[in-house]
Amino acid sequence: MVDLSKLPPIPKDSKVRQAMGLGIGIWDYMEKNNRELGDTFTLTLPRQGPMVWTSDQKMIADILRLKPEQVDASLVQLPMDLGENNTVFLNGKAHQDSRKIVIPQFNTNKLKGRATTMHEIVTEHINSWTIGQELNIPRLIGDITLDVICYTIFDLRHGERKEKYKELMLHWMLEATSDTNFTLAQMVGAKDWRRWLNKKYLKRTAEGKMGNGKKGIFPWKRAVDLKIQLAAMIREDIEAARANVDEDAIDMLSILSRATNEDGSLLDVERVISECVGLMIGGHETSAATGAWFGIWMQQRPDVNQKICDEVIESMQKEGKYDAIINSELPYVTACLNESQRLTPSAVGFIRWLRHDTQIGDWNIPAGTAVLPNIYLTHRREDIYGKDVLDFKPERWLGGAKKPKPTEFLPFGGGRRACVGMNQARQQLRIIFGEFARRVEFTSEFDGKTDMPRSRMIGGQTEPEKGAFVTVKTIRPENYGFTEQSAEKEAVTA
């Protein structure tokens, strides 16, 4: 039992109220605690150890320097059933070995190879829309990224199997992160909830009980059904990949299916399923949430959106074509993404559970406590970003602007456990919003406004509480900007 008197100040709220504060209105709750308790405070949630949140730069530096033997990843309070052998929950050498399998698939060369396919996917989506159609930004970004995920993990671009994967992935993720299931997880402890769900999944899988995917008396029933059905599809593809080994296949499922343990044995099938499921969630939820806030900023700042459009068109005219690799690395859209992730990060913090008493900044934090760099509050520190810290200002990332330190800009976490897919996430978002700016004009309730909607936690990521709806006003042709005069005539406008 941790001695709470040795920890930074704790809110007067009950444990349940603190847990709920990490759900709907999480940004507001962070700001409230920051005003009342300072840069560093402790939250005590039901059935789990205390959590020390901090935006103090010295403390964050110490957290980023933590060694593998100082933390226990198995205690991560993630409520979704990824499988307990997922890289996220592994420690020590097992964690390092797992990252060595996954990280190379997201290096620069692999990403360049996927850029053209990403652009093709975005183009297909834009071409499928109609004038006057209403779209919810996190879901439309999520739909695009699910297509990218199906290609990256399963090498599927079209067809019935790909659509079935998308259907199961989306419905499972939404069901597993529903308000009811989130509340239950917070009440019993997210780690215990996740492990309990995993036991039910494994038991029913062994019994061959697939479920019908419909809601039942118990709120978790449909989530377990959908996980079983999704895993069954992945299991079939693993068996097929191992029966017909293709050493040249570069989709993640094939790579994981070929991967071996130190003794030369193949990874356990459930381990491969777990890694695939983890990549699905990371690739979908992070991009959907980040894209939601980025999309709102673009509706609020049409001047910025126009500059992105101009940058893409200038690149096309210079290259004589649309080059997906070049357009995924353009400086202004990159600066805009940085600024969106600074002010409205999809992840509010990232967590490290301490195995031993550890000196973090001026505090000797007891074993069994979690320490979390507070991404949201760090990104809004005036002593780092200046008096205009709350202004959306892409120019702060351009030219000779000061580059932030690793402790100052943390949209994908940091240290040895930073998000493995962050480069792909940023690449696809730059392509998506570059093409939105060039080809599509939306209208929305956010036009001309400055306030952001209330935030809520979904699957470990922060999205607008009630979504972010836009209506398609104009769709320009694929060649818009390259053959500018003819393209203008072909644009369809409401």
N, C-alpha and C positions, 0 to 999 in steps of 0.2 A: 504493500500500500504506500503510495507516494505521499510524502508530507507536503500538503498544499501550502503551508506557511513558508516554504523555501522557494516558492515560485513567484513569478511576476503577478501583479494584481488580477483578480478574478471579478467578472461582472456580478452584480447582485441578483441577476436573473436566475431562475431555477435551471437545473440541467436540461429539462425538457425545452424550456424557452430558448436556451442557448443552442440546442440542436435545431430547433425550428428556425433560428436566426441564420443558420447556415443553409437554409433552403430558400424560401421566398424572401426577397429583399436582402440578399447576403451582402451586397455592397453597402447598403444603408447601415446594416448591422456592424460592418467593419468600421465605418466612419464614426458611428456612435461610440464604439469602444475606444477608438483612437482619441476622440475628444475627451472622453471621461477618464480613460486609464493611461493614455500615452502611446508611445510607439510600440511597446511590448506589453502583451496581456495574455492571460491564460483562460482557455475555455475548458469546462469540465462537462463532458457529455455523458449520457447514460451508458453504463456497462463498458467503459473503456477508459484508458489512462488519460491524464490531463494533456492538453495541447497548447503549447506556447507559440503564439503568433507574434512575428516581429518584422518591422521595417527598419530596424536599427542596422546600419551598415556593418558595424563591427561584428554583430551577432550573425548576420547573413554570411559574412566572409568565413566565420568559424564553422557554420553549418555546411558551406560548400566544401570545406576542407576535411570534413568527417571521413574517416577511413572505413572500408567495408566492415571491418570487425567491430566497429562502434555502433552500427545500426542493425535493426532487425526488420527487414522488409515484409516478413510474413504477417506483421501486425498492422499493415496498411488497412485503413478503414474504408475500403472500397466495397459498396454494397452489391455490385453486379457479379454474378457467377461467371468469372472468366476461366475457372479451373485453378486449383491451388498450386499447380506447378508452372504457372505462367511466369515469364521473366520478371514481371512487376513484383512478385512475391518471393523471388529467390534471393539467397544471400551468398556472399563470398565468391568462391571460384565458380560455383554453379551459375551465378548471375553473370560473371564475366564471360564464361564460355557461351552462354546463351546470347549475349549481346554480340559476340563475335560472329554468330550465325546470321543475325538479323541486320546489323548495322551496314555491312557491305552492300546490301540490296538498296540502300538509300544514299549511296555515295554519288558524287557529281556525275560520273559517267553513266550510271544507271538512270539517274534522273533525266539527263539529257536524252536518253533513249526513249523515255516515256513522255517527253514534253509534247511531241507531235500528236500522240494518241490522246493526251489530255485535251489538247485544242480541238481535236475531232469530236470528242465527247461534248465539250462545251458548245460547239457549233450545232451538233445534233439537237441539243436541248433548246437553244435559241430558235432554231428553225421550226421546232415543234409548237412554239407558243403562238397565240392569236391575240390580236388587238382587243383590249378590254379584259383580258384574262387576269384574274387575281392570283397572286402567288405569295406564299409565306417564305421569306428569305431563308430562315434556317432550314426549312424543309426542302426548298429548291436547291440550295447549296448541298444539303445532305443527299439529295437524289443524284446530283452530279458526282459527288464524291463516292457514292455507292457504286456508280459505274466505274470510276477509277479504281476502287477497291477490288471489284470483280475482275478487272483486268490485271491489277498488280498481284493479287493473291492467287487467282484461279486461271488467269489467261483467258478470260471469257469477255467477249465484246458484245455479242448478241445471242439471241436464242432463248429457248424455253428454260433451260437450266439456269442461265444467268438471271432471268427474271424471277425464277423461284428463289434463288439465293437472295436477291434484293428484297423480295417480299418478306422472307423469313428474318433476314437481318434487321430490317427496319421495324417490323412489328415486335420482334423480341426486344430490341433496344428500347423502344417506346414503352412497352409493357413493364420491362424490368426497372425502368426509371420513373414509373408513374408516381403521382403524389402519394397514393396509398402505400405503395411498396417502399417509397423513400421514407415515409413517416414510420413505418414498421421497422425499417432498418435503423433509424435513429433511436427508436425506443429500446430496441434489444441490443444495439451495438452493431455497426455495419459489418465488422469482421465476422462476428458470430452469425449474423444473418446470411452473409455470403457463403460461409462454410456449410450452414444448414441447407441452403438451396443446392449447393454442390452435391451433398450427400443424397438428397432427393433425386437429383438428376442422374447420378451414378447408379442408384438403386433401380430406378425405373428403366434406365438404359439396359442394365443387366437382365431385367425381367422382360425386355422387349415391349414395354408399354409406351407407345409413341404419343398417346394423347390426341385430342381432337383440335387443339389450338383455340378452343372457345373459353370464354370466361366461366368460372365456376363459383361455388360458395366461398372458397378461399381465394383471396386476391392474388396470391402468388401462383395459382394453378396454371394460368395461361402462359406466364413467363417460363415456367418449367417445361410445359408442352413444347413451346416454340424453340427453346434451347435444345431439347432432345431431337426435334426434327431437323434443326439446322446442323447439329453435330452429326446426325446420321448421313446427311449429304456430304459433309466434309470427310467423314469416314470412308464413304464409297470412293471419293476421289483420291484419298491417301492409298487405299488398296490398289486402285488402278495405276497410280503413279509408281508404286513399288512393284507391281506385276510387269510393267513395261517401262523400265528405267530409261529416261532420256537425260543424259548428262548435260545436254545443251539447254534444257528448259530452265528459264530464269524466273518463272512465276514463283511466289513465295511458298505455295503449297508443295511444289515439286522440290524446291530447295530443302524445305523442312522434312519432307518425306525421305530425302536422301541423307540427311544429317545423321551423325552418329554420336554416341557417347564415347567417353575415353577408352572403354574396352572394345570399341568397334561395333557394338550393337546399335541397331537403329533406335531412334527416339521412340518412346512409348506413343502409341496412337493418340491417347488422351492428351499427352503433352503437345503433340502437333496440333490437335484440335484447339487446345487452349491458346496456343500462340496465334493461330489464325483468327480466333474470336477476339483476342486482344488487339490484333492489328485492325480488325474491322471497327471496333469501338473507337480506338485511337484515331483512325483515319476518318471516321464519320463524325463523331461528336465534336472533336476539336475544331474541325473545319466548319461544321455547321454553325457552331456557336461563334467562332471568330468571324465567319462570313456574315452572320446576322448583324453584328455590331458594325462591321465595315460597311455593309449595305445601308444601314441607317445613317452613318456619317456621310455617305455619298449623297443621300437624299437631302440631308441638311446642308450640304456644301456643294451645290452644283458647279461652283467655280473650280473646286478641286477635281470633281469628276470630269469636267471639260479638259483640264490639263492632262489627266490620264489619257483621255481620248486623243488629244493632240500628240502626246508622246508616242502612243502606239502607231498612229498614222504616219508620223515622221519616220519611225523605224521601218514601216512597210515601204514607204517611198524611197528610203535610202537603200534598202536591201532588194527592192524590186519584187518583193513577195512578203507574205506573212511568215516570219520565221519564229516558230514556237519557242525555240531555245533562247533566242535573243529577247523575245517579248516577255519571257518569264524572268528576265533579269534586269528589266529597265529600272533606272534609279528612282524616278518619281513615284511610280506605283509601289515600289519597295518602301519608299519613305512614308507613303500613305498607309501601307499595311503596318509598318512599325508604329506609327502614331496611333492607329486604331487599337493595336495590341497594347500600347502603353496606357491609354486612357480607359479602355474597355477590354481588359484581358479576359479570355475565356476561362482560364484557371485563376482562382483567387490566391492560391498558395500551393506549395508542394511540401510533402511531409517526410520526416525522418524520425523513426522511433529509436530511442537511445537504449542500448544494452547496459551501459554503465553510467555512473555519475560522470558528467562531462562539463567542462568549463566552456560556456558559450557566452562570449562577451563578458560582461561583469557578473554573470549569474552562473552558479554551480548547479546545473540542472540534474535532478535525480534520475536514476535509471527507471525505465518504464514510462517516461514522459516523451511526448512527441514534440519536435521543434519544427516550425513551419516559417520559411520566408514568406512574408505577406506581399505577394506580387502586386495586388491592387493598390495598397497604401504606398509601397515603395515607388511605384510608377507615378505617384502624385505628390512626391516630396519636392517642396519648393527649393530646398537646399541642393537638390540634384538637377532639376529641370528649369529652375528660374521662376520668376514671379508670374510668368505666363503659363505656368504648369498645367492649368486647366483648359488652355486653348488648344484646339486641334490645329497643329502647325507642322505640316510635313517638312517645312524648310529646316527645322531643327536637326534633321537627319541628312541634310545635303551639303555639298561643298566642303568647306573647312570646319563644319560643325564638330564639336567635341564628341568623340565616340564614347558611349557609356561603358562603365566598367561591368564585369560579370555580375557584380552585386546590385547593379542599378537597373538592368533591363533583363527581365526573367520570364518572358511569355511562355516558354516551354520548359520551365524549371531550370536546373543547373547542376553542375557537378557531375559525378560519375553516373548518375541516374537520370540525366536529361532525356527528354522525349526522343526516341530513336527515329521517329518519322517526321521530325519538325521540318527538315528541308523539303520533303515532298509536300507537306501541308502548305508551306509558304509558296512553293512553286505553283501548285494548282490554284491557289487563291489569287496569285498575281495574274495568271492566265485568265481565270474566270472574270475578275473585275476589270481587267484590261479590255476584254471582249464585251462585257456589259457596257462599259463606258463608250466604246466605239460603235456598238451596234444597236443598243436598246435604250429607250427613254422610258422611265417609270414615273408614275405619280403615286403619292402616298400621304398619309396623315403626318409624316415627318417633314414634309416640304416646308422650308422656311422656319422650322422650329430649332431650338437650341437644347432643350431638355431631353435626356435619354429616358426611355421607359424603365420601369422597375425591373430588377434582375431576379432570376430564380435559377436554382441549381438543377441541371438535368444530366444524369450520367457522369457526374464529376466536373461538368462544364457549366458555365454561366450563360444563359440565354435570356432574351427579353421575356418577361413573365407571360405575356399574352401573344407572343409571336411578333413578327414584323412584316405586315402585309403591304404589298405594292401591287399596282395595276399597270399592265403593259400599255404604254401610250404609243410608242413608235418602235418598229423593227426595221433596221436597215439591212441591206443585202450583205453577203459575205465579203464582197470586194469593196465595200465602202471605205473610202479614204485612199485606196490605191488607184482606182479609176473614178475619181471623185465626182466628176460632172454627171456621168451616167448613173452612178450609184445614188446620187441625190434624187434622181427622177424615180428610182425604183423603190425608195423607202416607203413603207406602209405606216400611216399615222392615223390615230383615232380622230 
